[in-house]
Structures are given as C-alpha cells and as structure tokens.
Amino acid sequence: MTRPTQATINLQALRHNTAHARTLAGTARLLAVVKANAYGHGAAKVAVAIAEQVDAFGVACLEEALQLRAAGITRPILLMEGVFEAQELDNAAREQLWPAITNEQQLAWLEQAQLSAPLQVWLKVNTGMNRLGIAPAQVTAFLQRIYDCPQVIDHSVAPVVVFTHLSSADNLHSDATLQQLKQFAELPLASAAVARSAANSGGLLQWPASHYDWVRPGYMLYGNSPLDAAHSNTAALKPVMTLTSRIIALRNIEAGEAVGYGGTFVAQRPTTIACVAIGYGDGYPRQAVNGTPVLVNGQRAALAGRVSMDMLMIDVTDIANVALGTPVVLWGDGLPVDEVARYAGTVGYELLTRLPARPARVVVED
C-alpha cells in the first residue's frame, strides 16, 4: 500500500480557467505563464493540455523552455527574464524562443551574436515595479537599436512587444497601478512598430485598461485568485490542484492535554485528534497555526499542534463518520490554497510552487 498523500491535477479545470482567461482577454492574444513547473502543477502536462487554447507560453529561463520543447510544445515561448549569458541566444534561435530584453547587457549580447535565425524579442520597461526593465526614457533608443539589429526579425513581420509588469494589480484601489498604467500609456510608441503587454492575472481580472495586445495570465489559470477582495471575474475559477491525504490514527484526549512538538495545542475539552499522513516534508507549511482549516468528509476541521515532517494533527471532535483511512483535503477543491496560506503567513503562490516531488501527482480529466 502506497503512502496516501497526493496532489490531483484536474486538466478539465485547467482548460476551463484558460477559456475564462481567453474570454476576459477579448481581442488580446494570450500568453500562458507556466514558469516554476507551471506553479507546481507540472509544466509539460499543463502546456500540452492547453496548447490549442493559447498563443504562447511564458517561462523564467531557458531550461524551462527546453523542457516544453522536449514535451512537443511548438507554440512560441517567451523567456520572461531574458537570457543570463550570451551563449543562450544560440539555443533561443535554434528553438525559436522569444527572449526578453530587460537591460543594456542583454541587448548588447544580441547585437554581437551570430545566430542561425533571427529572433522575435520583447522589450521590458520598468514603470514602477523596480525589478527588471529599462527606464521609460530609454525606450526610443532601445527600439531603434532593436530595429537596426540583424539578429531580430524585421518588425514589419513580427512587431517588438513592449511590456511591463504591474506590482499591485491585486488591489482594485491601487494608486500604484493607475500610475504604472499612465506611465505605460505615455511611452513614446505612437509611431513605433510595436505591440504592447501589461496585464498579469490581476490585470486581466480587474484592470481592463491593462489588456492591450497581449495578456499574460499565470496564477488564475490554476484556479486561484490573486485579488485581495472578491470579484465577479474570479467566481468562475476552478482549482486545478487538490492536495489530499488520509487519516492514519485517531486518539481521544482529555481537557488540558497537549498535542505535537512543543505542546502548542492544548485541548480545552475532551477532544478527538486525527493524525494525517502529510507534513512539511510534503510541502505543507510548518508555519501553519492552530485552527488552519482542512476538509474532512466535506466539513471543516482545524489543525491542532505543530506540523511535523511527515504528519500533522487535526481536531475532528465535531466531524461525523471519521475513521482510519478517511480522506482529508489540505487545499484545493472546496478549500482555496490562498486561505490556507493566510494561516501560514504566506501566499498561495509559494505553497504551490514549493510543493516537492514527494506527493504523487495524479492527473485527471475531471
């Protein structure tokens, strides 16, 4: 009998969320972000499942792009951080990848390269994230150098995509987003042969002014909302990953008895404690506090005591029909990963992307 901890990946939910993103995008083209192993969901399987629904994919680095090519993905793939050394441009040309240009060094490498085929490029502009990207004042000069570069596909055939990243699109009332969109709209691009892109998941969901020519959803494709408040556009999202395990022990304790390392949970009444076969070695956050919700028989139970490497304990006193082998949902269908993350002082992005290989991945169609 195998250990009962697994992450179920629902491809029908994935395709549903991608279709929802396509509807919200309107006439904009859709680049699906599958970096960090598709946010922990399995990049190759995710990309194959939605390849016919999207126009391109986005990854963080060359290694991630090559994994998609090895899986048979032929759609364009954007290297969103660009290349990290000049030699990577040879691979980009050979595999028909789209490198981002985010700084002077990357453009210089491109200008000096001897490539087997010209590349389509994206030019990143910093509008306030202050992470990657050139200054708005540099855009005209950079574009001219890109147009003059023989290593770039002629812009009359494939326009350069000028893009930026929104730092606070999760907040509908963000002045920072308004300022970034204003700055992006005022870039001197009126006479340039370019397309534009600004929308991440948050932008696509609630900032229509950010949609432009390309949208770049990531987190929402996996059925999770990046927004800090309820929104009508998130109601249709379906979680793609459901993390589950089973109860492997039951114990009745008296009021005043403690549970787990350090005795951080002390029973206030006669209590039934269930031990579940999952812990921080499986990616469940050790920082999760007493009261963090889990689902048992469709009902909410609560974490009781400190998470161990391979196990955690939950209070099932008020849950009916609990027995050895009863399934437990840690996050996913019926319990948003972001809700669990709040109890652990983090975000759902981290819980998903840090999920290790130890929990078996089970891919289903529905």
Secondary structure, 3 states (H helix, E strand, C coil): CCCCCEEEEEHHHHHHHHHHHHHHHCCCEEEEECHHHHHHCCHHHHHHHHHHHCCEEEECCHHHHHHHHHCCCCCCEEECCCCCCCCHHHHHHHCCEEEEECCHHHHHHHHHCCCCCCECCEEEECCCCCCCCECHHHHHHHHHHHHHCCCECCCCCCCEEEECCCCCCCCCCCHHHHHHHHHHHCCCCCCCCEEEEEECHHHHHHCHHHCCCEECCCHHHHCCCCCCCCCHHHCCCCCCEEEEEEEEEEEEECCCCEECHHHCEECCCCEEEEEECCCHHHCCCCCCCCCCEEEECCEEEEECCCCCCCCEEEECCCCCCCCCCCEEEEEECCECHHHHHHHCCCCHHHHHHCCCCCCEEEEECC
